[in-house]
């Protein structure tokens, strides 16, 4: 699939949009880390915030306190969540299981 030809203005807008999305995801991950947000709040936020909805679940789990790479991988297997799954793609059973576990 060929990338569309963008004007310099369109390219600058796309870069700015991507930067804002990365910053938003970093803010949410930091809020989880310092416990100013909990997982259920992030999942609710994902319904209205495109940047959060496109965050990978494994990245979200690794942002939780006391959850590292290995624990996140175990949790992903336990709840049958694919490694490539994004927050938006979580099913209701998976969401419920994660909220019950982490609040």
Z-matrix of the N, CA and C atoms (Angstrom, degrees):
N
C 1 1.444
C 2 1.521 1 108.32
N 3 1.298 2 116.10 1 120.89
C 4 1.465 3 121.44 2 -178.85
C 5 1.525 4 110.27 3 -78.97
N 6 1.306 5 114.77 4 142.55
C 7 1.456 6 119.50 5 176.78
C 8 1.520 7 109.57 6 -76.03
N 9 1.332 8 116.92 7 143.17
C 10 1.465 9 118.33 8 179.66
C 11 1.526 10 110.60 9 -70.28
N 12 1.333 11 115.03 10 150.39
C 13 1.457 12 119.92 11 176.23
C 14 1.522 13 108.06 12 -76.05
N 15 1.320 14 116.62 13 125.11
C 16 1.455 15 121.63 14 -178.85
C 17 1.516 16 110.48 15 -111.66
N 18 1.303 17 114.30 16 144.63
C 19 1.458 18 118.74 17 173.57
C 20 1.525 19 107.27 18 -73.96
N 21 1.309 20 118.57 19 161.86
C 22 1.470 21 119.73 20 177.72
C 23 1.536 22 112.87 21 -57.17
N 24 1.327 23 117.24 22 -34.69
C 25 1.465 24 120.16 23 178.54
C 26 1.528 25 110.89 24 -68.02
N 27 1.323 26 116.42 25 -42.56
C 28 1.460 27 120.43 26 178.77
C 29 1.527 28 110.62 27 -64.63
N 30 1.309 29 116.57 28 -40.12
C 31 1.468 30 120.79 29 178.41
C 32 1.530 31 110.30 30 -62.91
N 33 1.324 32 116.88 31 -43.82
C 34 1.463 33 121.13 32 179.03
C 35 1.523 34 110.95 33 -63.13
N 36 1.333 35 117.34 34 -40.38
C 37 1.463 36 120.91 35 178.21
C 38 1.525 37 111.04 36 -64.82
N 39 1.329 38 116.56 37 -42.02
C 40 1.462 39 120.93 38 179.40
C 41 1.528 40 110.86 39 -64.37
N 42 1.321 41 116.82 40 -41.85
C 43 1.464 42 120.48 41 178.37
C 44 1.528 43 111.10 42 -63.94
N 45 1.317 44 116.88 43 -40.96
C 46 1.466 45 121.04 44 179.04
C 47 1.529 46 110.62 45 -65.26
N 48 1.323 47 116.65 46 -42.45
C 49 1.461 48 120.88 47 178.86
C 50 1.532 49 110.65 48 -62.25
N 51 1.322 50 117.00 49 -42.88
C 52 1.464 51 121.39 50 178.91
C 53 1.530 52 111.03 51 -65.13
N 54 1.316 53 117.13 52 -39.55
C 55 1.466 54 121.21 53 178.45
C 56 1.523 55 110.44 54 -64.04
N 57 1.319 56 116.91 55 -43.14
C 58 1.466 57 120.64 56 179.10
C 59 1.526 58 111.04 57 -63.32
N 60 1.325 59 117.29 58 -40.03
C 61 1.462 60 121.25 59 179.05
C 62 1.532 61 110.55 60 -64.42
N 63 1.342 62 117.06 61 -43.50
C 64 1.471 63 119.95 62 178.40
C 65 1.522 64 110.85 63 -62.87
N 66 1.333 65 116.99 64 -41.38
C 67 1.470 66 120.33 65 178.53
C 68 1.521 67 111.10 66 -63.08
N 69 1.328 68 116.78 67 -42.10
C 70 1.467 69 120.97 68 -179.55
C 71 1.523 70 110.21 69 -63.37
N 72 1.324 71 116.93 70 -44.71
C 73 1.468 72 119.87 71 178.98
C 74 1.526 73 110.73 72 -63.62
N 75 1.319 74 117.55 73 -38.85
C 76 1.468 75 121.22 74 177.88
C 77 1.527 76 110.63 75 -64.24
N 78 1.333 77 117.78 76 -39.62
C 79 1.464 78 121.24 77 178.02
C 80 1.528 79 110.96 78 -61.78
N 81 1.325 80 115.85 79 -44.22
C 82 1.464 81 120.42 80 -178.94
C 83 1.528 82 110.29 81 -65.69
N 84 1.339 83 116.59 82 -43.74
C 85 1.467 84 119.39 83 179.70
C 86 1.526 85 111.08 84 -63.89
N 87 1.320 86 117.11 85 -39.06
C 88 1.461 87 120.75 86 177.65
C 89 1.534 88 110.68 87 -66.11
N 90 1.323 89 117.39 88 -40.39
C 91 1.464 90 121.08 89 178.37
C 92 1.529 91 110.92 90 -62.01
N 93 1.322 92 116.72 91 -37.57
C 94 1.466 93 119.73 92 175.47
C 95 1.525 94 110.86 93 -65.79
N 96 1.321 95 115.46 94 -43.51
C 97 1.463 96 120.59 95 -177.00
C 98 1.526 97 111.79 96 -61.48
N 99 1.341 98 116.58 97 -41.09
C 100 1.469 99 120.21 98 -177.95
C 101 1.530 100 112.16 99 -92.15
N 102 1.346 101 115.41 100 6.22
C 103 1.464 102 122.87 101 175.55
C 104 1.523 103 114.82 102 64.20
N 105 1.326 104 117.62 103 28.39
C 106 1.457 105 119.40 104 173.47
C 107 1.533 106 110.35 105 -87.18
N 108 1.326 107 116.75 106 -10.69
C 109 1.466 108 123.79 107 172.40
C 110 1.517 109 107.46 108 -134.24
N 111 1.325 110 115.88 109 152.77
C 112 1.457 111 118.05 110 172.78
C 113 1.526 112 109.14 111 -113.16
N 114 1.301 113 116.64 112 173.54
C 115 1.459 114 121.24 113 -172.95
C 116 1.516 115 112.07 114 -63.49
N 117 1.317 116 118.36 115 -38.52
C 118 1.467 117 119.79 116 -179.80
C 119 1.524 118 111.26 117 -63.78
N 120 1.323 119 117.69 118 -35.85
C 121 1.469 120 120.82 119 176.94
C 122 1.529 121 111.15 120 -65.81
N 123 1.317 122 116.26 121 -39.19
C 124 1.462 123 120.34 122 179.13
C 125 1.525 124 110.12 123 -66.15
N 126 1.324 125 116.87 124 -41.29
C 127 1.461 126 119.53 125 179.30
C 128 1.530 127 111.23 126 -65.32
N 129 1.318 128 117.85 127 -37.26
C 130 1.466 129 121.17 128 175.54
C 131 1.528 130 110.17 129 -66.54
N 132 1.320 131 116.33 130 -41.41
C 133 1.464 132 121.15 131 179.23
C 134 1.527 133 111.40 132 -62.09
N 135 1.316 134 116.40 133 -33.35
C 136 1.471 135 120.96 134 -178.82
C 137 1.524 136 111.86 135 -63.91
N 138 1.330 137 117.20 136 -23.99
C 139 1.462 138 119.86 137 178.83
C 140 1.525 139 111.80 138 -67.14
N 141 1.330 140 117.26 139 -26.93
C 142 1.464 141 120.21 140 -176.87
C 143 1.532 142 113.74 141 -115.75
N 144 1.324 143 118.21 142 -16.98
C 145 1.462 144 122.00 143 -176.76
C 146 1.525 145 109.95 144 -108.79
N 147 1.324 146 116.11 145 112.75
C 148 1.460 147 122.65 146 -176.53
C 149 1.532 148 112.25 147 -60.56
N 150 1.313 149 117.21 148 -40.02
C 151 1.467 150 120.75 149 -178.07
C 152 1.527 151 110.85 150 -63.99
N 153 1.318 152 117.00 151 -41.60
C 154 1.464 153 121.03 152 179.71
C 155 1.526 154 109.77 153 -71.05
N 156 1.316 155 117.45 154 -38.47
C 157 1.460 156 121.52 155 -179.64
C 158 1.525 157 111.72 156 -61.90
N 159 1.333 158 117.21 157 -30.45
C 160 1.459 159 121.01 158 -178.25
C 161 1.527 160 113.30 159 -89.88
N 162 1.331 161 118.02 160 2.82
C 163 1.465 162 121.86 161 178.53
C 164 1.537 163 109.12 162 -72.08
N 165 1.301 164 116.78 163 140.71
C 166 1.464 165 119.83 164 177.46
C 167 1.540 166 109.49 165 -72.29
N 168 1.321 167 115.29 166 141.48
C 169 1.464 168 120.98 167 -177.95
C 170 1.521 169 110.74 168 -62.48
N 171 1.317 170 117.98 169 -40.10
C 172 1.460 171 120.60 170 -178.98
C 173 1.527 172 110.32 171 -61.99
N 174 1.311 173 117.61 172 -38.03
C 175 1.461 174 122.04 173 177.87
C 176 1.526 175 110.13 174 -66.64
N 177 1.317 176 116.19 175 -39.76
C 178 1.460 177 121.54 176 177.91
C 179 1.525 178 110.65 177 -62.85
N 180 1.324 179 116.55 178 -45.97
C 181 1.469 180 120.21 179 -179.70
C 182 1.524 181 111.38 180 -64.70
N 183 1.321 182 117.09 181 -39.55
C 184 1.462 183 120.29 182 -179.84
C 185 1.525 184 111.62 183 -66.91
N 186 1.313 185 117.71 184 -18.09
C 187 1.460 186 121.86 185 178.46
C 188 1.526 187 112.46 186 -81.17
N 189 1.311 188 116.50 187 -15.09
C 190 1.460 189 119.75 188 179.67
C 191 1.523 190 110.09 189 -72.13
N 192 1.327 191 116.82 190 146.14
C 193 1.470 192 119.26 191 177.28
C 194 1.533 193 110.67 192 -60.76
N 195 1.307 194 116.12 193 139.46
C 196 1.465 195 124.08 194 177.24
C 197 1.519 196 113.67 195 67.08
N 198 1.339 197 117.80 196 17.30
C 199 1.463 198 121.48 197 175.61
C 200 1.522 199 107.22 198 -121.33
N 201 1.314 200 115.06 199 115.88
C 202 1.460 201 120.20 200 178.68
C 203 1.513 202 110.81 201 -107.29
N 204 1.300 203 115.30 202 -163.45
C 205 1.463 204 121.39 203 -177.12
C 206 1.525 205 111.68 204 -62.35
N 207 1.324 206 116.59 205 -47.19
C 208 1.466 207 120.14 206 -177.65
C 209 1.523 208 111.71 207 -67.27
N 210 1.317 209 117.07 208 -44.72
C 211 1.464 210 120.50 209 179.76
C 212 1.522 211 110.32 210 -63.14
N 213 1.322 212 117.06 211 -41.03
C 214 1.466 213 120.59 212 178.38
C 215 1.524 214 110.61 213 -61.47
N 216 1.318 215 117.52 214 -41.74
C 217 1.467 216 121.00 215 179.29
C 218 1.523 217 110.83 216 -63.96
N 219 1.326 218 116.89 217 -41.36
C 220 1.466 219 121.19 218 178.21
C 221 1.529 220 110.14 219 -63.53
N 222 1.326 221 116.56 220 -43.87
C 223 1.464 222 120.84 221 179.32
C 224 1.527 223 111.27 222 -63.14
N 225 1.323 224 116.42 223 -41.62
C 226 1.463 225 120.24 224 179.23
C 227 1.537 226 110.37 225 -60.65
N 228 1.331 227 116.79 226 -41.29
C 229 1.464 228 120.56 227 177.28
C 230 1.522 229 110.92 228 -68.30
N 231 1.320 230 116.16 229 -43.53
C 232 1.466 231 121.35 230 -177.57
C 233 1.525 232 111.75 231 -59.88
N 234 1.323 233 116.78 232 -41.76
C 235 1.464 234 121.21 233 -177.98
C 236 1.523 235 112.47 234 -95.86
N 237 1.325 236 116.05 235 9.38
C 238 1.468 237 122.85 236 177.74
C 239 1.531 238 112.14 237 53.28
N 240 1.336 239 114.56 238 52.48
C 241 1.463 240 122.06 239 177.37
C 242 1.523 241 107.40 240 -108.76
N 243 1.316 242 116.60 241 126.82
C 244 1.463 243 121.23 242 179.39
C 245 1.528 244 110.12 243 -65.68
N 246 1.322 245 116.81 244 147.51
C 247 1.470 246 121.82 245 -179.63
C 248 1.523 247 112.32 246 -60.94
N 249 1.310 248 117.41 247 -26.87
C 250 1.462 249 121.07 248 -178.01
C 251 1.532 250 113.17 249 -91.65
N 252 1.328 251 117.48 250 0.43
C 253 1.464 252 121.83 251 -175.03
C 254 1.519 253 111.50 252 -66.77
N 255 1.306 254 115.56 253 139.10
C 256 1.460 255 122.34 254 175.93
C 257 1.522 256 108.71 255 -101.18
N 258 1.324 257 117.13 256 161.70
C 259 1.462 258 121.54 257 -176.30
C 260 1.524 259 110.64 258 -56.59
N 261 1.328 260 116.88 259 -41.20
C 262 1.463 261 120.58 260 179.78
C 263 1.527 262 111.72 261 -59.21
N 264 1.309 263 117.78 262 -30.57
C 265 1.455 264 122.25 263 -174.80
C 266 1.515 265 115.14 264 -86.42
N 267 1.325 266 118.04 265 1.65
C 268 1.458 267 119.91 266 178.08
C 269 1.527 268 110.20 267 -69.05
N 270 1.321 269 115.37 268 137.60
C 271 1.456 270 120.45 269 176.61
C 272 1.519 271 110.71 270 -81.56
N 273 1.323 272 117.40 271 166.60
C 274 1.469 273 120.66 272 -178.23
C 275 1.531 274 113.06 273 -61.92
N 276 1.313 275 117.41 274 -35.40
C 277 1.472 276 120.45 275 179.21
C 278 1.528 277 110.10 276 -68.83
N 279 1.325 278 116.64 277 -41.27
C 280 1.465 279 120.75 278 178.89
C 281 1.524 280 110.59 279 -66.17
N 282 1.327 281 117.00 280 -43.04
C 283 1.472 282 120.60 281 178.05
C 284 1.522 283 110.66 282 -59.57
N 285 1.332 284 115.22 283 -47.13
C 286 1.466 285 120.29 284 -178.22
C 287 1.524 286 110.78 285 -61.21
N 288 1.326 287 116.94 286 -43.41
C 289 1.467 288 121.03 287 -179.61
C 290 1.519 289 110.98 288 -62.89
N 291 1.328 290 117.87 289 -42.59
C 292 1.470 291 121.20 290 179.58
C 293 1.524 292 111.25 291 -67.04
N 294 1.338 293 117.13 292 -41.21
C 295 1.469 294 120.15 293 179.57
C 296 1.526 295 110.65 294 -65.92
N 297 1.347 296 117.42 295 -40.22
C 298 1.459 297 120.00 296 177.30
C 299 1.522 298 111.33 297 -62.58
N 300 1.310 299 116.92 298 -34.95
C 301 1.462 300 120.94 299 -178.18
C 302 1.531 301 112.59 300 -77.60
N 303 1.345 302 116.88 301 -40.68
C 304 1.460 303 119.90 302 -172.16
C 305 1.527 304 114.73 303 -116.49
N 306 1.302 305 118.47 304 -7.82
C 307 1.475 306 120.50 305 177.95
C 308 1.476 307 115.70 306 88.34
